[in-house]
Amino acid sequence: MSVERSADRITVTIIQHGVRHQLHVKRGDNLLMAMVRAKFPVEYMCTTGKCTTCRMLMEVPPESAAPASETERYRLGAPAVEQGYRLACQLYVEGPLTVCLPDQPN
């Protein structure tokens, strides 16, 4: 995982069907909205954490985003958060991280 030279741009690695893609986002961008703008197939409905449709497995180093929000802990449950699941709508990118897109049914 690498960070672009600009201090304002961060590389998010997205794994889709076993293939790694790189998405360059602005520091502080909402992960869900950045993925939607880049046309990644992300399911979502509410953007507030209530529906949990944007639940994804992620590797988020401590400096790359705030810890899971109270909404995430409540909606996903402690075991899922401990396994690395986060809600993309609740995550604001501050450093490099990796996201595993769930396989979409055909």
N, C-alpha and C positions, 0 to 999 in steps of 0.2 A: 504494500500500500504506500502511495507516495502523495505528498502535498505539492500542489503547483507552486511555482516560484512566488507568485503574488501572495502576500500575507492575507488577502481577503478571500482567496479561493481555496477550497478544500476538496480533496478527492474522496469520494464515497465509492467503495467497491461493492458492486451489486452482482450477486451470483444468481443466474437464471438458467435453469436446466443444466447445471454444471459448468456453465460458461461464465467467466468473469468479465464484467463490464465496468467501466469507470465513468462516474458522473461527477462533474466539477460543479460545486455549489459555493455560494457566498457564505461566509462565516455568519452564523445566526439564522440561516434559512431553515424553514420547517421541512423536515425530511419528506413527509408525504407530498407536499405541494411541489417540491423540487423533482420528485420522481414522476409526478403527474405531468408537469411541464415537459419533462424529457420523454414522455410517452411510454414509460414502463407500465406494464399491465398490473396496476395496483388497484385492488378493490377497496372501496371506502364508501361510506354513506354520510356520516355526520361531521367529521373533522373535529369532534370534541372529546373523543375517547369513550363515548357511551356505547357505540355499536360494536366495537372491537374488530370490525372487518379488516382493519389495516394492521392486524397483529402479524408480526414477522420475527423470525429468529435473527438476532444481530450479535455482532461482536463490537462492543462499545467500550473502548478504553476510558478510564475515569476522566481524562482531560478532554474527551471528544464530545461529551454531552453531559447534561445534568443527570443525576441518578433518576431511576424510574419515579414518575410523579405519583402522588397519592391516588389519582384517577387510575393510573396503570396498575398499581398494586391492588386496588380494589377490584377493578374489572377483570384483570388477568389472573389474579391470585399469586400469592408469594411463591409457590413452587414453579410456576411458569416464568416469573420474573427472574428467579434464581437460575433457571435453565438458559436465560438469555433472550426471552421473548420481550418485545417492546411494542408499543403502538406508534406507528410512524407519525401519526398526527400529533403526538405529544412530544416528539423529539426535535430539538433544535440543534443543528450541527455546529460544533465548535472545533472539531478536529477529525482526523481520518477515522473511518469506521467501516464495517462490513455488514451488508444486509443480504440475507438469503430470501429470495422471493419464493413464496409457496408455489408449487406446481398448480397450474390452472387446469380444471377439467376441460376436456375437449368437447 
